[in-house]
Amino acid sequence: MLEARNVTFSYDSGKRVLDSLDFRVKPGEIVVITGPTGSGKSTLAKCLTGFIPTSIPGEFSGSVIIDETEISELNLMEVAQQVALVQQDPESQVCTLQVSDEVAFGPENYGHNQEEIQSMVDSSLKAVGSEHLTHRRTFELSGGEKQRLIIASMIVSQPNYLVLDEPTSSLDPTGVLQLRTILEDLKKQNKGIVLIEHNLSAVLTIADRVLVVEGGKIHPFEQKTDKKATKSPKSEEIGDPIISTQNLSFSYGNQRVVKEVNLSAHIGEVIALMGSNGSGKTTLLGLLGGLLTPETGSVHLTNKSLESMNAKDIARVTATVFQNPNHQIFERTVWKEQNLVLESLGLTSSDTLQQSEALLKRAGIEEMKDRNPFSLSHGQKRRLNVSSSIVHEPKLLLLDEPFIGQDWEGCEFIIDAVAKTVNGDGAAIIVTHDPVFVKEYCSRAIFMEDGKVLLDGEPSAVLERLESLGHEEYSMEVKLR
Amino acid sequence: MTRFGYVQNDSILHRLNPTLKLFSLIVLMIGIVIYPSWRLSGLLLFGVVIGFWAAGVKLRLTKGRTKFVILFSILLFLVQILVTTNGILLGYIIPQIGPIGPLFSITDFGVERGLAISIRFLLLIFSSMLFVSVTDPTLLAHSLTKLRIPYRYIFSLVIALRFLPLFDLENHAVRMSQRARGITPEVTGLRKIITTIQYTFFPLLVSALSRVDSLSMSMDGRGFGYSRDRSYLRKSEWKGRDTLFFILTVCILAFCILLAMDYFPEIAIFL
């Protein structure tokens, strides 16, 4: 059994992130841990895997016990042979360029011979259904393939327990389905699994228990029914086109990733942009936001060609928010970051600053306005990204997977922001895999495959059609928010 | 956008022993420092370009980074011409027009010095690019381990090579995010230059540091540093062709040394 007893932890002698917390997971059990952004879930994962207090400084008390052995009696490498941690971003955990090298990395460090390593690599890749990737380059893999690779490289040393931090965050529905199968197989092999996850609907079907970390404590999950559903941003009236494309194509090198896309978004529309990883959604968003130059075709924003507009003209009308929050933070304080667009577009005034402060409050990060934005949690950074991008009230929102890593309040803030834009003569195009959001909050869904628009229509109709095309994973998740 | 990093292929250059390739790169650098002739550097640069062709790696002279390198080398050449006034006068950049000029003399020594510096710069960059493109980092790690270099140091090189393409992509993502906020790089005035640098390097630095944290946890979590030695699944080999290439490399180095010591005056006049 992997157990945390009376664990208390604080970074830099500050506020207690974990406060006398007790937790246990048995072999052959899948425990899902959820909770608000910044509640200490990832900190708990690091305690369970020995990184706290061994390599991450802070004030730690209590004990973590692995199969009756105190973790403090083991060094980090010995702990790693029994408990493995799969972190949130698979890209950052890959240290070699070939799949077989990556899986072999652990056994190589433990000094196994060449034949043993080969056999361990083969069996681990087989366990995650990725034998076909053996000779592939790691940087060429999709998000789902990378996630499976990291799991393979962690289970190769046969740990008894596996802790996964937000494992579905970079996966499309097909990847989530594959991950669930892998985890169920590992459970059958008597592995104890701890899943830290915001997106409960993705993992609930395989969970034996669901727990919540909040205020440094852990307690059983109860579905909250008293929360008011956020008002749908869908508008009854659809107006003129705000953006349209004609035969839009784009290539990276010789690889064409967007192929002759024709679409338009009208005032009042909330459009869900769906599709597998690598289908061209993010690139299309970049083209619509004037951030990439089309190879062929054109984009018209409010009846003007994007080619004739400069970056500031485009930024006045659009707000593009990408997935990685660290790439979109430029200033030294949250408040400066919040007002960066106002400053760059020359829109700073007492009125706009007042509105900006109100927006920051709605985002739930007003109290942190003097802090360095890079010190915020992942979810808070993403909320700041959205908040600082819409402070000038743009007419078109282009959001790439905005709900990843967000708790209920974070999702609510983003949905409210979309509603405000759409009801103020604007439109929103949102890359998402969440069928609940698509059905309840979007007026239209577009499904992309291999750079092309495969389906475009009313959300329920698109999801039904996807089911009939064999993509039932895009509509099978249960509602939990 | 072009990707910078190892390019998988099965050319003769790819198959050479990785340590030998690193040794050859170092020899090339030492050679042009010992005998800094623009003709010899040009000859070696020609050899490197042939190397790209033989390795099946596209150089893409007119795109992105490579284009910048070439433009910068041209700038180096022009600056050298402008600042070097001694030597035989060949002409002026701005001839005499009425009462104005002539301005900015061009001398044979200035041209020679400009060529030497700009070609050496191109050789330095392109040979390093070729090395990175044809060297599998994992095999490089193994072959350097055989030289008794501690694997902890070697892996910092492997990881740098692994992350090169990623940082390339991140730089692209940061620039897109800047444009999305209406921020365009500005270089008119010191304050604007500092802001431009801040807006580019802050996000890149933070992203790099957070990746370093994740990566070090990931490596520690897989037993990196468990013992003084480690084993390897894929191993580098030394074959007959490596011996031949090694002899050729040593001969080039010896040739540069002898040229510098004026042992071959009849050849030196052509180089």
Interface residues (C-beta under 8 A of the other chain):
Chain A: K46 T49 F51 S55 L76 M77 A80 Q81 A84 L85 Q87 Q88 D89 E91 S92 Q93 V94 C95 T96 L97 Q98 S100 D101 A104 F105 G106 P107 E108 N109 Y110 G111 H112 N113 Q114 I117 Q118 V121 R137 T138 F139 I150 S153 M154 S157 Y252 G253 G286 G289 G290 L291 L292 N310 A311 K312 I314 A315 R316 T318 A319 T320 V321 F322 N324 N326 H327 Q328 I329 F330 L340 V341 S344 L345 F374 S388 S389
Chain B: M1 T2 R3 G5 Y6 Q8 D136 P137 T138 F155 V158 I159 L161 R162 P165 L166 E170 A173 V174 M176 S177 Q178 R179 A180 R181 G182 I183 T184 Q198 Y199 F202 P203 V206 S207 S210 R211 S214 L215 S216 M217 S218 M219 D220 G221 R222 G223 F224 G225 Y226 S227 D229 R230 S231 Y232 L233 R234 K235
